[in-house]
Structures are given as C-alpha cells and as structure tokens.
C-alpha cells in the first residue's frame, strides 16, 4: 500500500511539471500586448492659427537730411534723446570757396585788372554817348528855331529829332554795358575770396536744421563734423510708443487672413502674451529664399498692438506671431498624431477592452496639434497616438 502511494505521488509531480512546462511554452509563444502611447478624445474650444516670426517697427519714421551741400557741425544728439518739433538738430554751413594757390591767385588778379580796364572803357563810352546826346539836343534846338522862321524845312527838322532819339538809345546801351562791366568786376573780386575761420562765417550764414516732429532720435547717421552733399541723411526720428508688427507670411496662408483677425504675440522677451489685430494684408507679394534654399512667395501682414505700449519693446524687436484664422467652441477633438489616412478619408485606433479597434472618422479641420472631428468616438475614449505601422485592429495593447 505504501508503494502504491509513493508511485501516485511521483506521477502527480510529473504531471504538475508537465503542466508547468506547457504553461511556460504557451506563455513564451503567446503574442505580447503592443506598447502604445494613449490620449483621450475631448470636447472644447478649437483654434486654428497661422504662426510665423515677425518684428516690430515704427509706424512713422522720419529721415532728416541736409537741405544743401556744406560743412556740417558735429551733432551732439545721441540715440534715444527726446526732441520736440522745431528743436535744433544740427547746423550746416554752406560750402566755402575753394583755397587758391599762387598761380590761380595771380591769374585771377590779372583777370581783375582786365575787368577794371573793361569797366573804364565802358565808362568812357557812356561819357562819349552822353556828349553826343547833348550835341544832338543842341542841334535840335537850333533846327526848331530856324524851322519857325522858315529857314529850315520840316524834313531837315525831322532828321534832327531822329538823331536825338538815336543818341538817347546809344547812351542807354553804353550805360548798360558799364553796369555789366561793373558786375563782372565784382564777380572777379569775389573769386579771390578764400575761406578762413572767422571771415568765412561772416560771409556765409549758418543754416539751422530743425526737427519736423515730436519724438526720439533713433539713429545718428552722421555724428562727426564733415562736408556733406545736399540730401545726405543725417538722423532718423520717430516715436517708439507707436509700434506695429510686420510678419512675412506665405501667400497660401495669407489668403486665409482677413483684416481685423485677432493676433497673439509672444517670444518678445516677457512672459505676457500681447494682443493685436491685423490692420493690413499687403496686396503685393515678394519672393524670399528660405534657409533651405527654396524660393517662397510671401506677403507682409501688418499688425496693430492692442493696449498700452510696452516700454521694453523697441524698433526692430523679434516676436512670435500667431494669427487666428478660425475659432469654434465645444467641438470634438483628438490629437493630430492619432490620425492616419485610410483610402480617401481618415481613421484612428480606439482602445476597447485592452484591444485596439480601428475606426473611421470625418475630419473637419486641424491645426498643429489638434484635429476637429465632425463625428467620431465619444469624449473620454482612449485613442492611440503615433500608432505603429505594424498595429492591426483587434490586437492587444497596453499603455507605454
């Protein structure tokens, strides 16, 4: 009896070992659940936006330039200085006469001598014309006296009158020639004037350059004293409190943006998200080469800042621009990473009972992170994000 019990016991152990080995084999070859990342279907507000980098700029910028060529005195204003309308910005002296060497001075002195001689000749001609006129008048007086007594005919008397008129015109011409010679002499003398400190300032008055607006100095383009040509830029003025933001947007995105669209500005250096509104989408695009060397068609979108001016912001500051082009409240949403194409539509994997089940969904629109579904799973349903390409409907899954 004891031998029978011992045999049964050994047999039981063998059976148990066999079952254990079989269980290990089944467990070893049983398909393991696929590890996946999970998210949930939600309902809530949805926003679609165009995002791009932008920069601030002054709404009105004034470039003050030299009104004429001359010597500019050193500008003492610095960047950031406040100026009032009409305030003195710079002083400009007209271009002084060139310095003369000994040869030029001798030539011009000789030229003055010739001009003086020409003036003396013109004066002598005028005196001769004056004497001729006086003689013609005397002849006319004698001729008229004789004509009254009948000793001179009327034709002879008329010839005397004509001679007086001719001598009068000759005198006028001689006086004009004398005046012209006098002016030529003055021009020649002025050519001998050389520039010197003190005499030059007395001969050439300064030209003040004044501010056209109230604002601040943005840039001093010509700080040091120098000779500048007419129209040379000297300073840039503007009001830093009146800023706008301009962003270069791809034309296919800009076509969705309308004036008045809400804008959120971040990344400007502060924690606050600034608000703005689109004022203008410029009608003309331009070509810009991207960092990858691809030609892109872009257009400027101009944005007005809302609220009080930010003192930390200045001209040319970089900002991140987010322009809202579509908004909706209480819509069904899933992460964009949960969707994958199925034929001409879209699908996703929902998790039910520990298994992934493929479901077709109708996509309304999506943004960079969320997709708005017109129909789909109920809120709270877990879905697989970034589904592996080998995942099939009905497979067991577990959260990673």
MARFINU-762987 format. One record per residue (C-alpha): x, y, z; residue number from 1. Coordinates in pm, 1 decimal. Layout:
R        u        v        w   k
R        X        Y        Z NUM
...
END
This chain:
R        u        v        w   k
R      0.0      0.0      0.0   1
R    283.6    234.8     77.2   2
R    444.2    158.8   -260.0   3
R    123.5    249.7   -441.6   4
R    105.0    587.4   -260.7   5
R    465.2    663.6   -346.6   6
R    403.9    586.2   -717.0   7
R     95.9    805.4   -727.1   8
R    284.3   1086.6   -566.2   9
R    566.8   1063.9   -817.9  10
R    314.9   1055.2  -1101.2  11
R    145.5   1368.7   -965.3  12
R    473.8   1554.9   -956.4  13
R    544.9   1459.1  -1315.3  14
R    202.1   1576.4  -1422.6  15
R    249.7   1906.0  -1240.6  16
R    590.4   1957.7  -1400.2  17
R    445.5   1883.5  -1741.8  18
R    162.7   2131.9  -1692.5  19
R    409.6   2392.6  -1574.4  20
R    631.7   2338.7  -1877.7  21
R    329.7   2354.7  -2106.4  22
R    220.9   2681.8  -1942.0  23
R    568.6   2823.6  -1987.2  24
R    567.5   2727.8  -2353.5  25
R    221.7   2883.0  -2404.9  26
R    330.3   3198.5  -2224.4  27
R    653.7   3216.1  -2425.4  28
R    480.4   3186.6  -2761.8  29
R    168.7   3390.0  -2673.8  30
R    159.0   3733.1  -2857.7  31
R    256.6   4012.4  -2620.7  32
R     45.8   4333.3  -2597.5  33
R    180.3   4615.8  -2814.0  34
R    307.1   4908.0  -2610.9  35
R    148.3   5229.9  -2734.3  36
R    101.4   5590.2  -2628.7  37
R   -254.3   5682.1  -2538.4  38
R   -454.8   6003.6  -2533.4  39
R   -822.8   6082.8  -2490.5  40
R  -1093.4   6225.9  -2710.9  41
R  -1201.1   6567.2  -2576.4  42
R  -1456.7   6840.8  -2634.3  43
R  -1371.1   7205.2  -2603.2  44
R  -1269.4   7523.4  -2787.1  45
R  -1071.8   7487.5  -3108.1  46
R   -842.7   7741.2  -3271.5  47
R   -655.9   7734.1  -3599.6  48
R   -380.3   7987.9  -3648.6  49
R   -103.0   8090.7  -3883.7  50
R    226.0   8110.2  -3697.0  51
R    534.4   8294.9  -3812.4  52
R    814.0   8515.0  -3684.8  53
R    770.7   8890.7  -3708.7  54
R    939.4   9207.6  -3595.5  55
R    830.5   9541.0  -3460.3  56
R    871.8   9866.3  -3649.5  57
R    774.2  10228.1  -3604.5  58
R    451.6  10331.0  -3771.5  59
R    609.0  10659.3  -3878.9  60
R    980.1  10710.3  -3938.7  61
R   1141.8  11040.0  -4041.9  62
R   1483.6  11070.7  -4206.1  63
R   1628.4  11422.3  -4165.8  64
R   1866.8  11509.1  -4449.7  65
R   2091.4  11800.8  -4541.6  66
R   1897.5  12065.4  -4740.4  67
R   2212.7  12174.7  -4927.8  68
R   2576.8  12084.4  -4960.4  69
R   2801.0  12227.8  -4693.4  70
R   3000.9  12177.7  -4375.5  71
R   2806.4  12000.0  -4102.8  72
R   2888.9  12083.2  -3743.1  73
R   2922.0  11784.9  -3510.2  74
R   2582.2  11654.7  -3399.4  75
R   2564.2  11633.9  -3019.7  76
R   2238.3  11437.3  -3002.3  77
R   2256.8  11068.8  -2909.9  78
R   2028.5  10775.4  -2984.9  79
R   1727.6  10781.6  -2754.1  80
R   1733.5  11158.3  -2693.1  81
R   1388.7  11319.1  -2694.0  82
R   1331.8  11606.8  -2935.7  83
R   1045.4  11849.9  -2978.0  84
R    901.6  11977.1  -3303.6  85
R   1113.6  12270.6  -3421.0  86
R   1410.0  12184.6  -3195.6  87
R   1758.4  12240.2  -3339.8  88
R   1908.8  11913.1  -3460.6  89
R   2217.8  12028.4  -3649.1  90
R   2383.9  12331.1  -3803.4  91
R   2503.8  12343.0  -4163.6  92
R   2737.9  12598.1  -4316.7  93
R   2720.9  12643.8  -4696.6  94
R   3018.4  12514.2  -4892.3  95
R   3305.6  12768.8  -4856.3  96
R   3506.2  12891.5  -5157.4  97
R   3798.1  12672.7  -5254.1  98
R   4151.9  12763.1  -5141.8  99
R   4368.1  12924.3  -5413.7 100
R   4732.2  12853.3  -5487.8 101
R   4974.8  13128.9  -5600.9 102
R   4925.2  13062.3  -5970.2 103
R   4544.5  13075.3  -5951.5 104
R   4557.7  13387.9  -5739.3 105
R   4789.2  13561.4  -5992.6 106
R   4565.2  13460.5  -6283.0 107
R   4255.6  13590.3  -6108.6 108
R   4430.3  13914.2  -6011.2 109
R   4523.4  13968.5  -6375.1 110
R   4165.1  13892.6  -6469.0 111
R   4050.9  14165.3  -6229.0 112
R   4288.3  14411.7  -6397.2 113
R   4133.5  14329.4  -6734.1 114
R   3784.6  14372.8  -6590.6 115
R   3880.5  14710.5  -6441.1 116
R   4008.6  14821.8  -6781.2 117
R   3684.1  14699.3  -6942.5 118
R   3485.9  14898.8  -6687.8 119
R   3690.4  15211.3  -6759.0 120
R   3630.1  15165.6  -7131.7 121
R   3255.6  15122.1  -7075.4 122
R   3250.4  15438.8  -6863.2 123
R   3433.0  15632.6  -7137.0 124
R   3185.7  15503.9  -7395.5 125
R   2899.4  15619.4  -7178.2 126
R   3053.7  15966.6  -7141.0 127
R   3101.4  15988.2  -7516.4 128
R   2740.0  15886.2  -7574.0 129
R   2629.6  16147.8  -7319.4 130
R   2823.9  16418.9  -7503.4 131
R   2680.1  16306.4  -7838.0 132
R   2329.4  16324.5  -7695.6 133
R   2388.5  16674.5  -7561.9 134
R   2518.1  16784.4  -7907.8 135
R   2213.6  16629.1  -8077.6 136
R   1979.5  16812.8  -7842.5 137
R   2155.5  17144.2  -7913.7 138
R   2126.3  17082.5  -8287.4 139
R   1756.9  17005.7  -8245.6 140
R   1700.8  17330.5  -8056.6 141
R   1869.4  17537.7  -8335.3 142
R   1680.9  17345.4  -8605.6 143
R   1342.9  17407.1  -8445.6 144
R   1426.2  17777.7  -8406.2 145
R   1518.4  17805.3  -8771.9 146
R   1212.9  17599.5  -8876.4 147
R    984.3  17854.1  -8706.5 148
R   1136.1  18136.4  -8912.8 149
R   1120.2  17931.8  -9234.1 150
R   1498.1  17891.7  -9288.2 151
R   1489.3  17506.6  -9236.6 152
R   1244.2  17267.8  -9397.7 153
R   1029.6  17027.8  -9196.8 154
R   1220.0  16725.8  -9339.6 155
R   1550.0  16859.2  -9209.5 156
R   1396.2  16925.7  -8868.7 157
R   1255.7  16570.2  -8852.9 158
R   1604.3  16428.0  -8925.0 159
R   1740.8  16623.8  -8626.6 160
R   1471.6  16479.4  -8399.5 161
R   1561.9  16127.2  -8517.6 162
R   1927.6  16192.8  -8437.2 163
R   1830.4  16283.6  -8077.0 164
R   1640.1  15956.8  -8036.4 165
R   1934.5  15756.4  -8172.2 166
R   2181.6  15928.8  -7938.5 167
R   1945.6  15857.9  -7644.0 168
R   1942.4  15484.8  -7724.5 169
R   2319.2  15482.6  -7765.7 170
R   2358.3  15639.5  -7422.1 171
R   2127.4  15379.9  -7265.6 172
R   2322.9  15096.5  -7429.7 173
R   2652.3  15244.2  -7307.0 174
R   2519.4  15269.8  -6950.0 175
R   2401.8  14905.0  -6959.6 176
R   2744.3  14797.1  -7083.3 177
R   2901.7  14995.6  -6798.5 178
R   2673.8  14822.1  -6544.3 179
R   2757.3  14480.1  -6687.5 180
R   3131.2  14555.0  -6668.4 181
R   3089.1  14665.6  -6305.5 182
R   2916.6  14334.7  -6216.1 183
R   3181.8  14134.9  -6397.4 184
R   3443.8  14312.0  -6185.5 185
R   3254.1  14221.7  -5866.1 186
R   3239.5  13856.1  -5975.2 187
R   3611.6  13854.2  -6038.5 188
R   3686.4  14009.2  -5698.5 189
R   3463.1  13759.0  -5518.6 190
R   3658.1  13473.6  -5680.6 191
R   3964.0  13591.2  -5485.4 192
R   3789.8  13546.9  -5151.0 193
R   3943.8  13248.5  -4967.0 194
R   3787.8  13059.2  -4682.3 195
R   3923.7  13129.0  -4335.8 196
R   3782.6  13071.9  -3988.6 197
R   3607.1  13392.2  -3886.3 198
R   3588.8  13554.1  -4232.3 199
R   3402.9  13254.2  -4378.0 200
R   3141.2  13253.5  -4106.0 201
R   3084.7  13624.8  -4151.9 202
R   3033.3  13585.7  -4526.1 203
R   2821.4  13268.2  -4514.1 204
R   2539.7  13248.1  -4256.4 205
R   2462.5  12913.8  -4091.2 206
R   2162.1  12703.9  -4194.0 207
R   1977.5  12552.5  -3892.4 208
R   1823.5  12205.0  -3936.3 209
R   1520.2  12156.2  -3709.7 210
R   1305.1  11860.7  -3604.7 211
R    986.8  11812.5  -3809.5 212
R    805.2  11614.7  -3532.6 213
R    799.1  11530.7  -3163.3 214
R    978.2  11203.2  -3094.5 215
R   1313.6  11044.8  -3020.5 216
R   1638.7  11004.6  -3205.0 217
R   1652.8  10652.5  -3347.9 218
R   1984.3  10673.8  -3531.0 219
R   2254.2  10934.2  -3582.4 220
R   2373.5  10865.3  -3935.9 221
R   2640.3  11139.9  -3944.6 222
R   2781.2  11218.5  -3599.3 223
R   3111.8  11389.8  -3675.9 224
R   3173.9  11722.1  -3844.6 225
R   3212.3  11670.0  -4218.4 226
R   3145.0  11807.6  -4563.0 227
R   2811.9  11656.7  -4676.2 228
R   2633.6  11673.6  -5012.4 229
R   2280.4  11800.2  -5046.0 230
R   2026.0  11533.5  -4948.7 231
R   2268.3  11333.2  -4731.0 232
R   2078.2  11159.0  -4444.5 233
R   2178.3  11288.6  -4101.7 234
R   1935.1  11146.5  -3841.8 235
R   1634.6  10917.0  -3809.6 236
R   1347.9  11028.2  -3584.2 237
R   1034.5  10852.5  -3463.8 238
R    802.2  10783.2  -3172.4 239
R    888.9  10446.0  -3007.5 240
R    546.7  10445.0  -2840.6 241
R    375.0  10398.7  -3177.9 242
R    481.6  10048.6  -3281.3 243
R    337.3   9793.9  -3521.2 244
R    438.1   9439.3  -3606.8 245
R    508.9   9314.9  -3958.0 246
R    533.1   8944.1  -4044.2 247
R    626.6   8771.8  -4369.8 248
R    351.8   8513.2  -4432.0 249
R    335.6   8252.2  -4708.0 250
R     81.1   8358.2  -4967.7 251
R   -125.9   8038.9  -4924.9 252
R   -159.0   8118.4  -4553.0 253
R   -210.6   8491.6  -4608.9 254
R   -511.3   8413.5  -4830.5 255
R   -691.4   8293.2  -4514.6 256
R   -614.6   8608.8  -4313.7 257
R   -861.9   8897.3  -4310.3 258
R   -813.8   9247.8  -4165.2 259
R   -935.8   9253.6  -3805.7 260
R   -822.3   8897.8  -3725.5 261
R   -707.2   8850.3  -3365.4 262
R   -332.1   8809.8  -3311.5 263
R   -132.5   8681.3  -3014.2 264
R    228.9   8788.0  -2977.7 265
R    481.9   8601.6  -2765.4 266
R    853.7   8540.0  -2751.4 267
R    931.5   8913.5  -2728.7 268
R   1126.2   8877.5  -2404.1 269
R    844.3   8898.5  -2148.0 270
R    609.5   8639.2  -2000.5 271
R    298.2   8829.4  -2108.2 272
R    121.2   8734.5  -2431.0 273
R     43.1   9056.1  -2617.0 274
R   -277.4   9104.6  -2812.2 275
R   -312.5   9263.5  -3153.9 276
R   -527.1   9294.0  -3464.0 277
R   -441.7   9257.6  -3831.9 278
R   -461.7   9600.9  -3993.7 279
R   -342.7   9522.7  -4343.5 280
R   -252.8   9232.5  -4568.3 281
R    -41.4   9397.1  -4835.8 282
R   -173.4   9333.4  -5187.9 283
R    167.1   9260.1  -5346.9 284
R    381.1   8955.9  -5266.0 285
R    757.3   8913.1  -5298.1 286
R    999.1   8625.1  -5343.1 287
R   1210.4   8515.3  -5047.7 288
R   1467.1   8234.6  -5036.1 289
R   1427.9   8012.5  -4728.3 290
R   1712.0   7873.4  -4517.4 291
R   1691.3   7552.8  -4726.7 292
R   1738.4   7747.5  -5048.7 293
R   1374.6   7720.1  -5160.0 294
R   1211.2   8021.3  -5324.2 295
R    888.3   8116.0  -5145.2 296
R    621.3   8368.9  -5225.0 297
R    546.1   8575.2  -4917.8 298
R    344.0   8882.3  -4829.5 299
R    369.9   9138.8  -4548.3 300
R     95.5   9131.3  -4285.1 301
R     83.3   9446.0  -4069.5 302
R    -46.7   9412.1  -3712.2 303
R   -153.4   9681.7  -3465.7 304
R    -72.2   9628.4  -3097.9 305
R   -362.3   9649.0  -2854.1 306
R   -341.8   9807.6  -2510.7 307
R    -78.9  10034.5  -2362.3 308
R    268.4  10048.3  -2523.5 309
R    527.5   9813.4  -2372.5 310
R    832.7  10010.0  -2262.8 311
R   1062.3   9710.0  -2317.5 312
R    968.5   9685.5  -2684.4 313
R   1156.8   9888.8  -2939.3 314
R   1202.0   9920.3  -3312.6 315
R   1311.1   9600.2  -3489.2 316
R   1241.7   9358.1  -3199.3 317
R   1166.4   8994.4  -3286.2 318
R    829.0   8844.5  -3183.7 319
R    640.8   8518.4  -3242.2 320
R    317.7   8592.4  -3427.8 321
R      7.3   8371.6  -3402.5 322
R   -279.6   8492.9  -3622.0 323
R   -615.0   8326.1  -3551.4 324
R   -793.6   8235.8  -3874.3 325
R  -1064.5   8005.6  -3730.8 326
R  -1225.6   7959.8  -3388.6 327
R  -1500.1   7725.6  -3260.7 328
R  -1647.3   7640.1  -2921.0 329
R  -1731.6   7292.3  -2779.3 330
R  -1617.4   7072.3  -3066.2 331
R  -1493.1   6710.4  -3071.1 332
R  -1113.8   6692.3  -3083.0 333
R   -832.3   6438.6  -3092.3 334
R   -455.3   6486.1  -3120.2 335
R   -339.8   6515.1  -3480.8 336
R    -86.3   6238.8  -3411.3 337
R   -372.1   5988.2  -3362.1 338
R   -494.6   6020.1  -3722.2 339
R   -371.1   5828.6  -4025.8 340
R   -504.6   5817.8  -4383.2 341
R   -743.5   5542.5  -4486.6 342
R   -835.7   5548.4  -4852.1 343
R   -971.9   5894.3  -4920.6 344
R  -1054.8   5957.0  -4553.8 345
R   -904.9   5933.7  -4208.7 346
R   -904.3   5676.5  -3930.3 347
R   -770.8   5619.4  -3579.1 348
R   -735.0   5340.1  -3322.9 349
R   -958.0   5344.3  -3014.7 350
R   -882.7   5115.8  -2719.4 351
R  -1171.1   4892.7  -2606.3 352
R  -1120.5   4608.6  -2359.9 353
R   -743.8   4630.8  -2390.7 354
R   -753.8   4592.5  -2769.4 355
R   -701.9   4846.8  -3045.5 356
R  -1001.5   4890.9  -3274.4 357
R   -974.3   5086.0  -3597.3 358
R  -1244.9   5350.0  -3651.1 359
R  -1309.7   5573.6  -3949.5 360
R  -1367.2   5940.1  -3865.2 361
R  -1468.0   6254.7  -4056.6 362
R  -1213.3   6534.6  -4024.7 363
R  -1340.6   6894.2  -4030.6 364
R  -1011.3   7083.0  -3996.9 365
R   -692.9   7061.6  -3793.3 366
R   -419.5   7281.8  -3652.4 367
R    -68.1   7199.1  -3545.4 368
R   -170.3   6982.8  -3250.2 369
R   -545.5   6911.6  -3250.1 370
R   -792.6   6782.8  -3510.4 371
R  -1159.1   6883.5  -3514.6 372
R  -1380.7   6579.0  -3586.1 373
R  -1729.6   6613.1  -3727.5 374
R  -1807.7   6265.1  -3596.9 375
R  -1609.7   6008.1  -3405.2 376
R  -1565.3   5842.7  -3063.4 377
R  -1730.6   5992.3  -2757.7 378
R  -1530.6   6221.9  -2529.4 379
R  -1305.3   6037.2  -2287.3 380
R  -1242.0   5742.6  -2520.9 381
R   -872.1   5647.0  -2522.2 382
R   -704.5   5659.4  -2862.9 383
R   -360.5   5553.7  -2981.5 384
R   -125.3   5835.9  -3074.9 385
R    164.9   5775.0  -3308.1 386
R     29.3   5425.8  -3390.2 387
R    299.4   5177.4  -3503.7 388
R    277.7   5077.4  -3869.4 389
R    250.2   4710.0  -3764.8 390
R    -50.7   4767.4  -3536.4 391
R   -366.0   4590.3  -3657.2 392
R   -727.3   4619.9  -3549.2 393
R   -807.5   4376.9  -3266.1 394
R   -452.4   4349.0  -3130.8 395
R   -392.8   4372.6  -2759.3 396
R   -228.1   4693.2  -2648.2 397
R   -102.7   4840.3  -2326.1 398
R     -7.0   5190.7  -2232.0 399
R    361.7   5270.0  -2254.9 400
END
